[in-house]
């Protein structure tokens, strides 16, 4: 009878095993540091393993099926502990709660479907992170050897190290969905934390807010970082827009730009971080003349963080020439930052896939601040 291994998902025909293929069974024994005694018959080895785990977890008198589910869930927690780049503590706690609630009196009730399929996904996710780690190491090696530069052909070679994460299709199999979801989650987590958005403070904050666990939706993000707001106030494109608005209302003592109908919009063109993060924002300005005949301004910048033009500007490479001088970056930061232009422009397509998969969520962004005594007398 053909069966599917609960760990790797491949089919096997060994009648001595019900859960795992022979090689996966040996791998699990190695993971648990368990040596099956020689006097245990081949057909009883899997049963022996399940009984050992039940004993270890102080779960006595369970049915055979319960012990099998207990084994799957427990092994899943061990692989979660080995996964890098992403925090799966919430998932681990759900599994541990399921394990705690399992006892003989639950009868034939087994873990819910969301958790019963989790071992396959977690195991493949672990393998993905290991591959991901090797790819980053290879990129770092290529960088040290001078094999990565601004040449688009070399950049395409680098992109190939990550494309396997995004070669997915919209599928409804819960195992495959969970696996592909967390593959992409790991990639974006590394993009944020590993250095690809190094020195892009606002863009990294917004991308991080967009990155969500399964079933979670981000709320409106209010930018409150004082340095970011100060940088916006000094931005040439922003100042130009404010001056245009004030010129339009120069004869008024008090004004407020339209919030309905024809709204005021603008885009950051010169600041690479802001251009990456804020695309075509609405700006609402309320101004009042003060005693110095200047303007006290209440300003709101509103945008939708989406991925219709999620690309790095041309200044991306020039920016990294400066960033690369930073000697305090971690190996991952150095490796990922060396990806440069090719991967930078490919982020748009990758992000669109992740939006479809629900890994990245679109949401509203709001930046509110005051500017007091703005302008010259007579403006």
C-alpha positions in Angstrom: 0.0 0.0 0.0 1.4 3.4 -1.1 1.7 5.9 1.7 3.0 9.5 2.0 5.8 10.3 4.4 4.5 12.8 7.0 7.9 14.4 7.1 9.0 14.8 3.5 5.8 14.2 1.6 7.2 11.6 -0.7 5.4 8.2 -1.2 6.8 5.0 0.2 5.8 1.3 0.2 7.5 -0.1 3.3 4.8 -2.0 5.2 6.8 -1.8 8.4 6.2 2.0 8.7 3.0 4.0 8.8 4.2 7.6 9.2 7.7 7.9 7.7 9.8 6.5 5.0 12.9 4.6 6.1 15.4 7.5 5.5 13.1 10.0 7.2 12.7 7.7 10.2 16.5 7.4 10.6 16.7 11.2 10.3 14.2 11.7 13.1 16.0 9.2 15.3 19.1 11.2 14.7 17.3 14.5 15.5 16.0 12.9 18.8 19.4 11.3 19.5 17.5 7.9 19.8 19.1 4.5 19.1 16.5 1.8 18.5 17.5 -1.4 20.3 18.5 -4.3 18.1 15.9 -6.6 19.6 13.1 -4.3 18.4 11.7 -5.8 15.2 11.6 -3.6 12.1 7.8 -3.5 12.1 7.8 -2.3 15.7 10.4 0.4 15.4 8.0 3.2 14.6 5.7 2.2 17.3 8.7 2.1 19.7 9.6 5.6 18.7 6.1 6.9 19.3 5.9 5.2 22.7 9.2 6.8 23.7 8.0 10.3 22.8 4.7 9.7 24.7 6.7 8.6 27.7 9.0 11.6 27.4 6.0 13.9 27.4 4.3 12.1 30.2 1.4 11.1 28.0 0.4 7.6 29.1 -2.4 5.4 27.9 -2.8 7.1 24.6 -4.3 5.3 21.6 -2.0 4.4 18.7 -3.3 7.2 16.6 -2.9 9.7 19.4 0.7 8.6 19.8 1.3 9.1 16.1 -0.2 12.6 16.2 1.8 13.4 19.3 5.0 12.3 17.5 4.3 14.5 14.5 3.6 17.5 16.6 6.5 17.1 18.9 9.0 16.6 16.0 7.5 19.8 14.5 8.4 21.8 17.6 12.0 20.5 17.4 12.3 21.7 13.8 10.8 25.0 14.7 13.7 25.5 17.1 16.2 24.9 14.3 14.6 27.4 11.9 16.5 30.7 11.5 15.4 34.1 10.3 11.8 33.9 11.4 10.0 33.8 14.8 7.5 30.9 14.9 6.9 31.1 18.6 3.1 31.6 18.1 2.9 28.5 16.0 5.0 26.6 18.5 2.8 27.6 21.4 -0.3 26.4 19.5 1.3 23.1 18.9 2.4 22.8 22.5 -1.1 23.6 23.7 -2.4 20.8 21.4 0.1 18.4 23.0 -0.8 19.5 26.5 -4.5 18.9 25.8 -4.0 15.4 24.4 -5.0 12.6 26.7 -6.8 9.3 26.6 -10.1 10.8 27.4 -10.1 12.8 24.2 -11.0 9.5 22.6 -10.5 9.5 18.9 -10.4 13.3 18.7 -7.1 14.3 17.1 -5.4 17.7 16.6 -7.3 20.1 14.3 -6.4 20.1 10.6 -4.3 23.2 10.7 -1.9 21.5 13.1 -2.1 18.0 11.9 -0.4 19.0 8.6 2.2 21.1 10.2 5.2 18.7 10.3 5.5 18.5 6.5 5.4 22.3 6.2 7.8 23.0 9.1 10.3 20.4 7.9 10.4 21.8 4.4 10.6 25.3 5.8 13.6 24.2 7.8 15.2 22.9 4.6 14.4 26.1 2.9 16.2 28.2 5.6 19.2 25.9 5.3 19.3 26.4 1.6 18.8 30.2 2.0 21.7 30.3 4.5 24.0 28.5 2.0 22.9 30.8 -0.8 23.7 33.9 1.3 27.1 32.4 2.1 27.8 31.7 -1.6 26.8 35.3 -2.4 29.2 36.6 0.2 31.9 34.4 -1.2 31.2 35.7 -4.7 31.4 39.2 -3.4 34.8 38.7 -1.7 36.1 37.2 -5.0 34.9 40.2 -6.9 32.4 38.2 -8.9 29.4 40.5 -8.1 29.3 43.9 -9.6 26.9 46.2 -11.3 26.8 44.0 -14.4 23.2 42.9 -14.9 24.3 39.4 -16.0 26.0 38.8 -12.7 23.1 40.3 -10.8 20.8 37.8 -12.6 23.0 35.0 -11.4 22.5 36.3 -7.8 18.7 36.5 -8.3 18.6 32.8 -9.1 19.7 32.1 -5.6 16.4 33.4 -4.3 13.9 32.8 -7.1 13.1 29.3 -5.9 11.3 30.9 -3.0 8.9 32.7 -5.4 8.3 29.9 -7.9 4.9 29.2 -6.5 1.3 29.1 -7.8 -1.9 30.0 -6.2 -2.9 26.7 -4.6 -5.3 25.7 -1.9 -3.5 22.7 -0.4 -2.9 23.9 3.2 0.4 22.1 3.4 1.8 23.8 0.3 0.3 27.1 1.2 1.9 27.2 4.6 5.2 26.1 3.3 5.3 28.8 0.5 3.9 31.4 2.9 6.8 31.0 5.3 9.4 30.7 2.6 8.4 34.2 1.4 8.1 35.4 5.0 11.7 34.4 5.6 12.9 36.2 2.5 11.2 39.5 3.4 12.3 39.2 7.0 15.9 39.0 5.8 15.4 41.8 3.3 14.4 44.0 6.3 16.9 42.8 8.9 19.7 41.6 6.7 20.7 44.8 5.0 19.0 45.2 1.7 17.1 48.1 3.1 20.1 49.3 5.1 20.0 53.1 5.4 16.4 53.1 4.1 14.8 53.8 7.4 11.2 54.6 6.4 11.0 52.0 3.7 12.2 49.3 6.1 9.7 50.4 8.7 6.8 50.3 6.2 7.9 47.0 4.7 8.2 45.5 8.2 4.6 46.6 9.0 3.4 45.1 5.8 4.9 41.7 6.6 2.3 39.7 8.5 1.7 36.4 10.1 -1.0 34.1 8.5 -4.4 35.6 9.2 -3.2 39.0 10.4 -3.9 42.3 8.8 -1.9 45.5 9.5 -3.6 48.6 10.7 -2.9 52.1 9.5 0.7 53.0 10.2 1.3 56.3 11.8 4.8 57.5 11.2 6.0 59.1 14.5 9.8 58.8 14.2 11.1 62.3 14.9 14.1 62.0 12.6 12.1 60.9 9.7 9.6 63.8 10.2 12.5 66.3 10.4 14.0 64.8 7.2 10.7 65.3 5.5 10.5 68.9 6.6 13.9 69.5 5.0 13.1 67.6 1.8 13.4 69.7 -1.4 10.3 68.2 -3.1 8.2 68.6 0.1 9.3 72.3 0.5 8.5 73.0 -3.1 5.0 71.6 -2.7 4.4 73.6 0.5 5.6 76.8 -1.2 3.2 76.1 -4.1 0.3 75.7 -1.8 1.1 78.8 0.2 1.4 80.8 -3.0 -2.1 79.7 -4.0 -3.5 80.8 -0.6 -1.2 83.8 -0.1 -4.1 86.3 0.3 -5.9 84.3 3.0 -5.5 84.5 6.7 -6.5 80.9 7.1 -6.8 78.0 4.6 -7.2 74.3 4.4 -6.5 72.3 1.2 -9.2 70.2 -0.3 -10.0 66.9 1.3 -12.8 66.0 -1.0 -12.7 66.3 -4.8 -9.5 67.5 -6.4 -6.9 66.7 -3.7 -3.3 67.9 -3.4 -0.8 65.2 -4.3 2.9 65.0 -4.6 5.8 62.5 -4.8 9.3 62.4 -3.4 11.8 62.5 -6.3 15.2 63.1 -4.7 15.2 61.3 -1.4 15.7 57.6 -2.2 14.3 56.3 1.0 11.1 58.4 0.8 10.7 57.7 -2.9 10.9 54.0 -2.2 8.4 54.2 0.7 5.9 57.0 -0.4 4.8 56.9 -4.0 2.0 59.3 -4.8 0.8 60.8 -1.5 -2.1 63.0 -0.7 -1.2 66.0 1.3 -3.6 68.1 3.4 -2.3 71.4 4.7 -4.1 73.7 7.1 -2.4 77.1 7.5 -2.9 80.1 9.7 -1.0 83.5 9.5 0.7 84.3 12.8 1.8 87.6 14.3 5.1 87.5 12.4 3.0 87.3 9.1 4.4 83.8 8.6 2.5 80.5 8.6 1.7 78.0 11.3 1.0 74.8 9.3 -0.8 71.6 10.3 0.2 68.9 7.7 -1.0 65.4 7.0 0.6 63.1 4.4 -1.6 60.2 3.4 -0.5 57.3 1.3 -1.4 53.7 0.5 1.6 51.4 1.0 1.3 49.1 -2.0 3.5 47.5 -4.6 2.3 48.9 -8.0 5.7 50.7 -8.3 7.7 48.9 -5.7 11.1 49.4 -7.2 14.4 51.0 -6.3 15.3 54.3 -7.9 18.3 54.6 -10.2 20.3 56.2 -7.3 20.2 52.7 -5.6 23.6 51.7 -6.8 25.2 55.0 -5.9 23.7 54.8 -2.4 25.3 51.4 -1.9 28.7 52.6 -2.9 28.5 54.7 0.3 26.9 51.9 2.4 29.5 49.4 1.4 32.1 51.5 3.2 30.4 50.6 6.5 32.6 48.0 8.2 30.1 47.2 10.9 27.7 45.3 8.8 27.1 41.6 9.6 28.1 39.0 7.0 24.4 38.7 5.9 24.1 42.5 5.6 27.2 42.5 3.4 26.0 39.6 1.3 22.5 40.9 0.7 23.6 44.5 0.1 25.9 43.2 -2.7 22.9 42.0 -4.6 22.4 45.6 -5.8 20.5 46.6 -8.9 19.3 43.3 -10.4 17.5 42.1 -7.2 16.5 45.6 -6.4 14.3 45.9 -9.5 13.1 42.3 -9.1 11.6 43.1 -5.7 8.6 44.5 -7.4 7.6 41.2 -9.0 8.5 39.3 -5.8 6.4 41.7 -3.7 3.4 41.3 -6.0 3.6 37.5 -5.6 3.8 37.9 -1.8 0.7 40.2 -1.9 -1.2 37.6 -3.8 -0.1 35.0 -1.2 -1.1 37.3 1.7 2.5 37.5 3.1 2.7 41.2 2.4 -0.4 43.3 3.1 -1.3 46.7 1.7 -2.3 49.4 4.2 -2.7 53.1 4.8 0.2 55.3 5.9 -0.3 58.6 7.8 2.3 61.2 8.7 1.1 64.2 10.8 3.2 67.1 12.0 3.3 70.9 12.5 5.5 73.5 11.0 5.5 76.8 12.9 6.5 80.2 11.7 7.1 78.9 8.1 8.0 81.3 5.3 9.3 84.8 4.9 7.4 87.9 5.8 5.0 88.8 3.1 4.7 85.3 1.7 
